[in-house]
Structures are given as structure tokens and as C-alpha cells.
Amino acid sequence: MSQEASETPNQLRVAIIGGGLGGLLLYQGLSKNSRFSVTIYERDASLSARNQGYVLGINPDGYQALASAISQSDLDTLFKGSDTMTFLMVDHQLNVLMKIVGSPGYGRSVSVERWALRQMLAKGAPIEWGKKYDHYEELPDGGIRAYFEDGTSITADILVGADGSRSKVRAQRCPNLVVEDVHITSIAATVGTDVLDKAPTIRTLLDQGCIRVLGKEGKTLLILPYVAEPRPDAPSDVVTGKRVVWALSFPTPTSELSETLSDPAKTIEYAVQCCQSGFPSNPDIAQLISLTAPSDVIFTPRGLFSTVPPKGNPLETGPLSVILLGDAAHAMTTHRGMGANTAFQDASDLAAALQADGDIKEAIKQYNEKMMQRGIKAVKASKQSTDMIHAQGTFSGVRNWMLWGIGGIMKVSQKLTGK
Ligand SMILES: Cc1cc2nc3c(=O)[nH]c(=O)nc-3n(C[C@H](O)[C@H](O)[C@H](O)COP(=O)(O)OP(=O)(O)OC[C@H]3O[C@@H](n4cnc5c(N)ncnc54)[C@H](O)[C@@H]3O)c2cc1C
């Protein structure tokens, strides 16, 4: 069965695969232009089918990209009460080494509730839910036919792969652009703020900002405060109110962890053990992790992936009408908080390229060039951060000394300049 992506002649039919952050922003960027008929095809059953995490750090580039398609009043509502993010880098005994104001991405960033952001981006979007894309075919008239796992297909003039780090669109469009497992595993959960009564040092540090604990054996723990407004449409497992999110990551390949770790209770047990060696003799961290309820696990062990930087631009060949954006083009590790910010810039640039006067093919070529350069730069920066925070042995000692030294210089400079 084949469906057409547009019913109106002369419109450019744009099919977006993936209703994640980047795909939704692209829709918003094109939605006011009647030249386009846009449909999003998303594998999830609904917007609230899956809890995708809690907080996102939006940097100035990401904010500007959002502002290209979202009204100022919607942005003001979304970011109301958001604070500039501050990160404290601390050693395994919670001694502060460095304070960074404005990370992630190392610009002045603000935190936003991920669910609220995605809900706002999905406003009015024509999303076909439960459509798991499989592959595409180039048609003789220059169009593209996309096939779904349910046996249906659609035709479009432009197919956008916004289907995340394991993109099937990318796998066919440029098979040489590959994503590798970086052999770091991550676990995340939330706890109620009452747990902080038993972790007073963490409470004091959280008053100043988010905490990145640099542990032994390459283990690291991110702890951040979080307030989730009750929202009627949110996924049922999103816990609301004042919470603390923690994310533990460690250099053990996920493949080495037994399958039973998809069990949240076993995940907590594993995390407790992991912290005993990673953050020895720290009662606060032990309390924080051991008092986490299995029902509050956001994700059980999952591996981190990163695009292997390609030689040249792999999008130089192949059909220009099949376009990538976000993680589909450049998957990156999470430790610099740049993935969504980069996907937003891609979506904003692609919306501008498709609407520009002149030759659309030339505009897509220029988009491909700019998007890949920016994306791969972010991939490399993110990987550097991942390597730095998971450093082991002598390297971890040198890293801590360096952070402490730089932190000291920054403190003095802030005092002198008043910034
Ligand atoms: C814990 C965590 C914290 C993070 N924190 C930050 C942060 O602070 N700042 C930041 O900038 N980034 C952060 N990121 C990264 C950020 O979430 C991603 O980079 C961003 O979501 C990428 O957007 P995207 O649209 O490219 O892909 P996604 O948001 O992953 O969307 C892809 C969509 O495609 C759908 N899909 C996949 N396959 C198919 C298919 N075959 N058919 C149909 N649909 C499909 C998926 O269901 C999904 O909805 C974080 C990531 C994690 C995991």
C-alpha cells in the first residue's frame, strides 16, 4: 500500500523520519510556508510512549536555533525559571577542583525540562505514530519512496533522516559513515530530595550547581537538581516535583554486563558495587545510590556510541533528496551536552536551505557541508570530554591537578573582573 505525503499539487513533499528533537524543530521551521507539505513518521506509539530523560542543557547556539522557528512567548514559557547551568568538577572525595559557569557545550547554558521541550516542539506537528521506517528507493522521476516495517510506503520529494544515532536512513544513504561503541556504559536514575538529608555534602554542593564527580578506575557520576512540573500528558513514569538526577558512567563495555542488568533492581545493586570501588569511603555517594528506588531508574545499562570521523564528506555522493540531521548524521557521546544543541542548529539551517531562493540542490549541498563540519567537530569535542572524565591511573591524577590549577586561575580572574 502506498500513500502520498501531500495531497496538494506543486507543494514540495517532505517526509521526516523520526519525531525526536531535531525532526520536530525542522517541521516547525517549515510549517508556516505553504510551499511545503511535511509529515513526520515516528516509530514510537505516541509522544509519551517513552521517557527520554529529564534535563537538557541548551547553549546559546541551540537557543538561537530554537528561536528561528519557535515564538518568543513559547520560549519564554519554556525557559521560565531556568537557571544558567553551573558545573562543579569534584574529586572522588567531593573536593571541588573547578567550577564552570555555563557548561554544557561550554557556553552560558540554561537547563530545560526535556519533556516540556519535546511537547512544545510537537505542537501542531502532523506525526504518523507507530511507523517504523525500513528503507528507501529512488524513483525515476527524482522522488523517493520510503518503506515501513508494517508493509506500507509513501512517496516524497525530500526524505529527511532524523532518526537518531542508529539511523537506518544513514545506513543506506552513506554506509561508510559509521558509529562505534566507545565501551563506556551509563546508568541513570532519580531520587527524591529527602535522600539528601543523608548526603549533606552533596546537598551543599548542589546548592551551587550540578556536580561531576571524577572517581577512581575511570568511573564518574553526574548529579543534578531537577524540578519536574506535573504535566497531564507526560509519560507515566516521569516522576514530578523536586528531584535529583544521577548518571553513573564507567569504562566497562555494556556487552560484558549480563542481560539481567535490564532489571532495574539489579541495576541499582550493580551501581552500588560500582560506586564502592569508584568513590571509596564516600558515604554521601553510597547513600545517594543505595537509596534509589528501582522504579526510579531512567535507564538500565546502555552503551555510548560515537560517529567515526569520516575522511571528507560522505554526503558528497548519493541522492541530494535524502538528507540527514542531528544524531543520524553525527552521533556523539553525551558528556559535553552538545547532541541536541547541534541537532537544533542542523534543523534550523536545513529549514533555511530548503526555503532559500535559488537552486535548492546547491542549498542542500551547502547544508551538507556545514552540517557535517559542525557535527564532526562536536563529535570530537564530546569524545574528548568522555575520555577526560573517564581517565584512569596516572592520567586521572594529572587531570585532577590540571583542573584544580585552572579552577584556581578562573576563581582569581572572576574575582578581579567581577564576572
Ligand atoms: C541522558 C542524556 C542526556 C543528554 N543531555 C543533553 C544535553 O544536556 N544537551 C544536549 O545538547 N544534548 C543532550 N543529549 C543528547 C540529545 O538527547 C540528542 O543528541 C538529541 O536527542 C538528538 O536529536 P535527534 O533529533 O537527532 O535524535 P533523537 O532525539 O534521538 O530522535 C530520533 C527519533 O527517531 C525515532 N526513530 C528511530 N528510528 C526510527 C525508525 N526506524 N523509524 C521511525 N522513527 C525512528 C526515535 O524514536 C526518535 O524519536 C543527551 C542525551 C542523553 C541520552
The ligand as an SDF file (V2000), in Angstrom:
LIG
                    3D

 53 58  0  0  0  0  0  0  0  0999 V2000
   20.9810   11.1750   29.2160 C   0  0  0  0  0  0  0  0  0  0  0  0
   21.1830   12.1250   28.0890 C   0  0  0  0  0  0  0  0  0  0  0  0
   21.4130   13.4540   28.3400 C   0  0  0  0  0  0  0  0  0  0  0  0
   21.6000   14.3490   27.2940 C   0  0  0  0  0  0  0  0  0  0  0  0
   21.8160   15.6620   27.5820 N   0  0  0  0  0  0  0  0  0  0  0  0
   21.9840   16.5410   26.5730 C   0  0  0  0  0  0  0  0  0  0  0  0
   22.1620   17.9560   26.8570 C   0  0  0  0  0  0  0  0  0  0  0  0
   22.1600   18.3830   28.0170 O   0  0  0  0  0  0  0  0  0  0  0  0
   22.3210   18.7940   25.7990 N   0  0  0  0  0  0  0  0  0  0  0  0
   22.3410   18.3440   24.5010 C   0  0  0  0  0  0  0  0  0  0  0  0
   22.5080   19.1550   23.5840 O   0  0  0  0  0  0  0  0  0  0  0  0
   22.1560   17.0220   24.2190 N   0  0  0  0  0  0  0  0  0  0  0  0
   21.9770   16.1150   25.2030 C   0  0  0  0  0  0  0  0  0  0  0  0
   21.7770   14.7900   24.9180 N   0  0  0  0  0  0  0  0  0  0  0  0
   21.7910   14.3330   23.5000 C   0  0  0  0  0  0  0  0  0  0  0  0
   20.4530   14.5560   22.8240 C   0  0  0  0  0  0  0  0  0  0  0  0
   19.4020   13.9380   23.5310 O   0  0  0  0  0  0  0  0  0  0  0  0
   20.4860   14.0060   21.4030 C   0  0  0  0  0  0  0  0  0  0  0  0
   21.6680   14.3740   20.7650 O   0  0  0  0  0  0  0  0  0  0  0  0
   19.3010   14.5460   20.6090 C   0  0  0  0  0  0  0  0  0  0  0  0
   18.0960   13.9950   21.1310 O   0  0  0  0  0  0  0  0  0  0  0  0
   19.4330   14.2160   19.1270 C   0  0  0  0  0  0  0  0  0  0  0  0
   18.2720   14.6440   18.4560 O   0  0  0  0  0  0  0  0  0  0  0  0
   17.8150   13.8830   17.1290 P   0  0  0  0  0  0  0  0  0  0  0  0
   16.5530   14.5240   16.7010 O   0  0  0  0  0  0  0  0  0  0  0  0
   18.9390   13.8140   16.1810 O   0  0  0  0  0  0  0  0  0  0  0  0
   17.5470   12.3820   17.5960 O   0  0  0  0  0  0  0  0  0  0  0  0
   16.5200   11.8370   18.6810 P   0  0  0  0  0  0  0  0  0  0  0  0
   16.0890   12.9120   19.5930 O   0  0  0  0  0  0  0  0  0  0  0  0
   17.1670   10.6120   19.2250 O   0  0  0  0  0  0  0  0  0  0  0  0
   15.2500   11.4230   17.8160 O   0  0  0  0  0  0  0  0  0  0  0  0
   15.2760   10.3390   16.9230 C   0  0  0  0  0  0  0  0  0  0  0  0
   13.8310    9.8850   16.7410 C   0  0  0  0  0  0  0  0  0  0  0  0
   13.7850    8.9540   15.6680 O   0  0  0  0  0  0  0  0  0  0  0  0
   12.9400    7.8810   16.0310 C   0  0  0  0  0  0  0  0  0  0  0  0
   13.3400    6.7230   15.2300 N   0  0  0  0  0  0  0  0  0  0  0  0
   14.4750    5.9940   15.3250 C   0  0  0  0  0  0  0  0  0  0  0  0
   14.4910    5.0240   14.4100 N   0  0  0  0  0  0  0  0  0  0  0  0
   13.3290    5.1340   13.7100 C   0  0  0  0  0  0  0  0  0  0  0  0
   12.7670    4.4000   12.6270 C   0  0  0  0  0  0  0  0  0  0  0  0
   13.4020    3.3360   12.0710 N   0  0  0  0  0  0  0  0  0  0  0  0
   11.5550    4.7910   12.1330 N   0  0  0  0  0  0  0  0  0  0  0  0
   10.8920    5.8600   12.6750 C   0  0  0  0  0  0  0  0  0  0  0  0
   11.3810    6.5720   13.7210 N   0  0  0  0  0  0  0  0  0  0  0  0
   12.5940    6.2260   14.2180 C   0  0  0  0  0  0  0  0  0  0  0  0
   13.1760    7.7110   17.5270 C   0  0  0  0  0  0  0  0  0  0  0  0
   12.1260    7.0100   18.1590 O   0  0  0  0  0  0  0  0  0  0  0  0
   13.2880    9.1680   17.9800 C   0  0  0  0  0  0  0  0  0  0  0  0
   12.0290    9.7110   18.3340 O   0  0  0  0  0  0  0  0  0  0  0  0
   21.5860   13.8750   25.9590 C   0  0  0  0  0  0  0  0  0  0  0  0
   21.3530   12.5270   25.6960 C   0  0  0  0  0  0  0  0  0  0  0  0
   21.1470   11.6610   26.7390 C   0  0  0  0  0  0  0  0  0  0  0  0
   20.9030   10.1970   26.4370 C   0  0  0  0  0  0  0  0  0  0  0  0
  1  2  1  0
  2  3  1  0
  2 52  2  0
  3  4  2  0
  4  5  1  0
  4 50  1  0
  5  6  2  0
  6  7  1  0
  6 13  1  0
  7  8  2  0
  7  9  1  0
  9 10  1  0
 10 11  2  0
 10 12  1  0
 12 13  2  0
 13 14  1  0
 14 15  1  0
 14 50  1  0
 15 16  1  0
 16 17  1  0
 16 18  1  0
 18 19  1  0
 18 20  1  0
 20 21  1  0
 20 22  1  0
 22 23  1  0
 23 24  1  0
 24 25  2  0
 24 26  1  0
 24 27  1  0
 27 28  1  0
 28 29  2  0
 28 30  1  0
 28 31  1  0
 31 32  1  0
 32 33  1  0
 33 34  1  0
 33 48  1  0
 34 35  1  0
 35 36  1  0
 35 46  1  0
 36 37  1  0
 36 45  1  0
 37 38  2  0
 38 39  1  0
 39 40  1  0
 39 45  2  0
 40 41  1  0
 40 42  2  0
 42 43  1  0
 43 44  2  0
 44 45  1  0
 46 47  1  0
 46 48  1  0
 48 49  1  0
 50 51  2  0
 51 52  1  0
 52 53  1  0
M  END
$$$$
